[in-house]
Amino acid sequence: MQPVKIAFLTTLTLLSVFGCNQEEPTSVAPVKATTIRNLAADPAQINPQTGQPVGATNKFTLFSLKDGVTVANSDSATNKWDIGFRATTLIINGGSIRSGRGGAFIHTGTFDELKTIPAGTTFATDESPAQLAIPTGSGKGWYNYANTLITPIPGRVLLIRTGDGNYAKVEILSYYKDAPATPTATSEGRYYTFRYVYQPDGSQNLN
């Protein structure tokens, strides 16, 4: 009976060794959506006589999707920022006139259903003030302009390759201060409310 007992113990030992050597499956931590409210995008009062903005600086508000904070304009030539806001114009930190590795693609679909970067996505870059990754003008990029009001186009999600080469998705929710449900001609513009998901691990997973 002794040989049988030894064989049994050997089998248990081997199972224990192999069991310890097996790698535990790694789980991917989900990323969470962040909402930014009232991001000032060079706001200015409108001169009632000329209809032109007064007091605007003509500078972009630079924003880091990684850190969730604005970035000083003095760092515009770095990859510390990912997206910039000035009135209705958005810029991306990538292209021949930028220093980062960023790009953008305008996706048609819902924010929540967009789980990953779709296959075949081509990211545009900022090549000149007149050729931006996110086009300006009503109906061309993220917004419509009608009856003096700026409204985000439903079902438009901005896919962003960030300044340091990671990925994010952004949905513009409002262009007006405090994000009124029904903005009017007296609503104060150039204050963005948007939500985004940033993926820090370099993958294209946005869920």
PyMOL commands that set and color helices and strands:
alter all, ss='L'
color gray80, all
select helices_A, chain A and resi 2-21+73-75
alter helices_A, ss='H'
color red, helices_A
select strands_A, chain A and resi 33-40+45-46+53-54+61-64+69-71+83-86+89-92+103-108+143-146+149-152+156-161+167-176+189-199
alter strands_A, ss='S'
color yellow, strands_A
deselect
rebuild
show_as cartoon
